């Protein structure tokens, strides 16, 4: 991920957080539509609270993009916790697709091709790091 991509993603975050409830609802609806195997992972979960957690995590991760190397252990820990919730490596592809779709809908014309590429790069780094954490958990 380039420094310019980090800047673009971080600069777009306030607009996303301004519509956090809508963005979270769009994200989970899209996720469940494209990957119904994710729906049972949230059985009995208060989705409004889950949406708040999602937006908080997104803000934390985006804020850490410029110091990602020091933040990788935290991301791996997050992935290890998600394994216990039933998250499997293939779910990361669905989450990435749902995230980009949500950003495109939420940011509309502001979601330029450059910004889409930047978010895709950010998610690729995140999902790779999380998959590493999942692999460590499964191997243990």
C-alpha positions as CSV (number, residue, x, y, z in Angstrom):
1,X,0.0,0.0,0.0
2,X,1.4,3.4,-1.0
3,X,1.5,6.4,1.3
4,X,-0.9,8.2,-1.1
5,X,-3.4,5.2,-0.8
6,X,-3.1,5.5,3.0
7,X,-3.8,9.2,2.8
8,X,-6.9,8.6,0.5
9,X,-8.4,6.0,2.8
10,X,-7.8,8.0,5.9
11,X,-9.2,11.2,4.3
12,X,-12.4,9.3,3.3
13,X,-13.0,7.9,6.8
14,X,-14.9,10.9,8.3
15,X,-17.5,10.7,5.5
16,X,-18.0,7.0,6.3
17,X,-18.2,7.6,10.0
18,X,-20.7,10.4,9.5
19,X,-23.1,7.7,8.1
20,X,-22.0,4.9,10.3
21,X,-25.4,3.5,11.1
22,X,-26.4,3.4,7.5
23,X,-23.0,2.1,6.3
24,X,-23.1,-0.7,8.9
25,X,-26.6,-1.7,7.9
26,X,-25.7,-1.7,4.2
27,X,-22.6,-3.7,4.9
28,X,-24.3,-6.5,6.8
29,X,-27.2,-6.7,4.4
30,X,-24.8,-7.0,1.5
31,X,-22.6,-9.5,3.4
32,X,-25.6,-11.8,4.2
33,X,-26.9,-11.5,0.6
34,X,-23.6,-12.5,-1.1
35,X,-22.5,-15.0,1.5
36,X,-25.4,-16.5,3.5
37,X,-22.9,-18.7,5.4
38,X,-22.1,-15.6,7.4
39,X,-25.6,-15.0,8.7
40,X,-25.4,-17.8,11.4
41,X,-22.2,-16.1,12.8
42,X,-24.5,-13.3,14.0
43,X,-27.3,-15.4,15.4
44,X,-28.6,-13.7,18.5
45,X,-26.4,-10.7,18.0
46,X,-27.8,-7.2,18.4
47,X,-26.9,-5.9,14.9
48,X,-27.1,-2.2,15.9
49,X,-24.4,-2.9,18.5
50,X,-22.5,-5.0,16.0
51,X,-22.6,-2.2,13.5
52,X,-21.1,0.1,16.1
53,X,-18.3,-2.4,16.7
54,X,-17.7,-2.6,13.0
55,X,-17.4,1.1,12.6
56,X,-15.2,1.4,15.6
57,X,-12.9,-1.3,14.3
58,X,-12.8,0.3,10.9
59,X,-11.8,3.6,12.4
60,X,-9.1,2.0,14.5
61,X,-7.6,0.1,11.6
62,X,-7.8,3.0,9.1
63,X,-6.2,5.2,11.7
64,X,-3.3,2.7,12.1
65,X,-2.6,2.3,8.4
66,X,0.4,4.6,8.6
67,X,1.9,2.5,11.4
68,X,0.7,-0.9,10.3
69,X,3.8,-2.8,11.2
70,X,3.3,-2.0,14.9
71,X,-0.4,-2.7,14.6
72,X,-0.1,-6.1,13.0
73,X,-0.1,-8.1,16.3
74,X,-3.4,-6.4,17.3
75,X,-4.9,-7.4,13.9
76,X,-3.8,-11.0,14.3
77,X,-5.3,-11.1,17.8
78,X,-8.6,-9.8,16.3
79,X,-8.5,-12.6,13.8
80,X,-7.8,-15.3,16.4
81,X,-10.9,-14.1,18.3
82,X,-12.9,-14.2,15.1
83,X,-12.0,-17.9,14.6
84,X,-13.8,-18.7,17.9
85,X,-16.9,-16.9,16.5
86,X,-16.9,-19.3,13.5
87,X,-15.1,-17.0,11.0
88,X,-13.3,-19.0,8.3
89,X,-10.7,-17.8,5.8
90,X,-13.1,-17.7,2.9
91,X,-15.3,-15.2,4.7
92,X,-12.6,-12.6,4.3
93,X,-13.4,-12.5,0.5
94,X,-17.1,-11.9,1.2
95,X,-16.3,-9.2,3.8
96,X,-14.0,-7.4,1.3
97,X,-16.6,-7.5,-1.4
98,X,-19.4,-6.2,1.0
99,X,-17.1,-3.5,2.2
100,X,-16.2,-2.1,-1.2
101,X,-19.9,-2.3,-2.3
102,X,-20.9,-0.4,0.9
103,X,-18.3,2.3,0.3
104,X,-19.3,2.7,-3.3
105,X,-23.0,3.1,-2.3
106,X,-22.2,5.3,0.7
107,X,-19.6,7.6,-0.8
108,X,-21.3,7.7,-4.3
109,X,-19.3,10.1,-6.6
110,X,-16.6,10.6,-4.0
111,X,-15.7,6.9,-4.4
112,X,-13.4,7.5,-7.3
113,X,-11.4,4.7,-9.0
114,X,-8.3,5.8,-7.1
115,X,-10.2,5.7,-3.8
116,X,-11.6,2.3,-4.7
117,X,-8.1,1.0,-5.5
118,X,-6.8,2.5,-2.2
119,X,-9.6,0.8,-0.1
120,X,-9.0,-2.5,-1.9
121,X,-5.3,-2.3,-1.1
122,X,-6.1,-1.4,2.5
123,X,-8.5,-4.4,2.8
124,X,-6.0,-6.7,1.1
125,X,-3.4,-5.8,3.8
126,X,-5.9,-6.2,6.5
127,X,-7.3,-9.5,5.3
128,X,-3.8,-11.0,4.6
129,X,-2.8,-10.1,8.2
130,X,-6.0,-11.5,9.6
131,X,-5.7,-14.7,7.5
132,X,-2.2,-15.1,9.0
133,X,-3.7,-14.8,12.5
134,X,-6.4,-17.4,11.6
135,X,-3.7,-19.7,10.2
136,X,-1.7,-19.4,13.5
137,X,-4.9,-20.3,15.5
138,X,-5.8,-23.3,13.3
139,X,-2.2,-24.6,13.4
140,X,-2.0,-24.3,17.2
